[in-house]
Amino acid sequence: LLAGGERLSVRDLLELRLDSCDLVVLSACESGVAGLDLPDEATSLPLGLLQSGANGVVASLWAVEDTPTILLMLRFYLARRLEGLDPPTALAVAQSWLRATTNGEKLAFLDSVEQRGAALPGKVSGAVRRELRLSHPESRRFEHVVHWGGFFYVGRAAQDPSVRSVP
């Protein structure tokens, strides 16, 4: 179900040709969960996107909160674009970062991102910062697996030789 109540089915996706699409990111809740309408088939949005030609998909297996998702996706994007990591490695780096960094380190990260000109929209940045400031700067607000563990990558290995994978 899309914003505005419009339905998107796997059949709709199969009519698309996404052959030039490197990566689709579905950061919404449960976007990677298989549907139950066809009990004899395992059908999901990521599978439909892959069958339509997308090289890879990032999705979530369970309900995710906004703030950790925003931080995870921002770190994932920077790992892909600035560090040149392939999608599964970039996702693992982002998950590890979200889990291991303190609230103070996350705030410093947001400051550095804004200094590079890749800032979040003002309302989003303010909401994320407020939530991080609710607990002690040395605590790790999003270290529990529920905040980062639901995200997964499925797809083909990177084809571009400039995209590297870090062990």
N, C-alpha and C positions, 0 to 999 in steps of 0.2 A: 504494500500500500504506500503510495507516494504522497508527498505533501499535497493537500487539496483533495484527498480522497480518491485520486486516480489509481487504478490498478495497473501493475506491470507484471506480466507473466513471463515465464521462461519461453513460451511460444513467441511472444513479442520480441524477446531478445534474439531468438534463432532467426528471425527475419532480418535482423541487422547484420551488417558485415563490419566487424571490428578488427579486420586484419592489420590495420596500421596502429592499433591501440596497444601500447606497451604495458600499461598498468591501469587497473580500475581499483579505486579505493572506496570501500563501503564502510564508513565509520559509524554508521547507525547501529542501534541495538539489534542483535540477533540476525544481522544481515547475511550470515553464513549458515544459518540453520536450514536443514533440508525440510521441504514441505511435507505435509501429511496427506495431501489430497489423493496421491497415487500410491497406495500402500505397497505395491510391488516394485516401485521404482524409487531410487534415491535421486531426487531432483532438488536443486538449490539455485539460488541466484548466481553464486560464483561459478557453478558448473555451466549454467546457461551462457554466462559471459565468455567462458573459455571455449565453449562450443561455437560461439559466434565469432571467434577469432582473437579475442584478447589474449595477450601473452601471459598475464598474471592478474590475480585478484587478491586484495587484502580485505578481510571481512571479520565480523565478530560473532562469536557463538552465544553470547549472553548479553543481558542488559548491562550497559556501561554508563557511568556517570559522565556528565559533560566535561568537567574540569580535567580529570585525568586523560580523557580522550583527546581533548584539545592539545594538551601538552605532549601526549604520545604522538599524535599526528604531526605536530610541528617539528618535533625531534626527528621523526621518521623522514619528513620532507627534507630537512637539512642534511640528514645522512645520505639521502639519495642524491640531492642536487649539489651540495657543496663538497661532500666527502666521496662522491662517486661510487657508493656501495650498491650492490644489487639489491632488489627488493627484500628477499628473505633475510639478508644480513642487516640491512637498514632497519627492518622491523625488530630484529633481535637486539640491535644496538639501542633502539628507542625504548624497548621494553626493559632492558637492563638499566638504562638511564633513569626511567621513571621509578623503578623499584629502588634503586640504590642512592639516588641523590636526596639531599635534605631539602626542606622547604626553602631555606636560604639560598641553596645552590640553584634551585629552580627559578627563584626570583632573579638571581644574577644572570641566569641563562636568558630569561625574558628581556632583561636590560640589554644584554649583548645582541640579541636578535633585533631589538628595536634600533640599536645603534647602527646596525648593518642595513637598516631600511626595510626589513621584512617583518614589520610589526603586525600584531593582531589588531583587528578593529578595536576602537576605544572601549566600547561597552564590554566586549569579550575580554580584553586585557584587564580591565578593571575588576570584572567578576572573578577571573582566575587569580589575580593578585590578592583580592579580598579573602578568597578561600585559603590560599597558601598562608596568609598572615593569621588565620584563626588559631593555628597551633604554633608551638615553639619553632624557631628557625632551624634548630638542629634535629627536629623530628623528621621522620620520613613518612609524610602523609599518605603516599600512595604505594607503599611497599607491598601491601597484600596482593596476592595473585588475582583477586577479583577485579582490580583496577587495570591490569595489563594483560593477563593471561588468556583472555577470550579472543584476542586478535590473532589471526593466522594468515599465512600466505599460501596460495596454491597457484601453480602454474609452471611455465617453462623456465628453464635456466636462461640467464642473460645471454643474448646474442651479440650484443655490442661489446667489442674487445676493450673499449674504454671504461666499461662498467666492470668493476672488480669485486671479488668476494674476499672478505677477510676471514681467516680461520678463527 
